[in-house]
């Protein structure tokens, strides 16, 4: 189960390059349900996501580079390319990770996602000052709708 909130970003945090980051390339084989292939750094992943906004089913399975290359031409729409930064954040005495995505394709969007262990933690979340508008409930901000 994936429980996450999504936010637009008003301003980038200082010293962004000090946080771990890697390029991501992802493509969608299907968007209802979501079936995605992703290269994240040197890892390859097949993901299935069920319906929902803040809470939804998610399964991640490893892929080989060869399987990724084979499936890539079968994808619908454009590739999504972004750089993901993993930024540690403490909220309500919980250690969380902000996944900050700087998109290169299909747009120059900047978005932050935070995953939670349960819905209660998600509902109590206090965003840092550099976050902008919350877009969790807006399906237009699902990566699968950006293709």
Buried (B, 14 or more C-beta within 10 A) or exposed (E): EBBBBBBBBEEEBEEEEEBEBBEBBBBBBEBEEBBBBBBEEEEBBBBBBEEBBBBBEBEEEEBEEEEBEEBBEEBEEEBBBBBBBEBEBEBEEEEBBBBBBBBBEBEEBBBBBBBBEEEEBBEEBEBBEBBBEBBBEEEEBBBBEBB
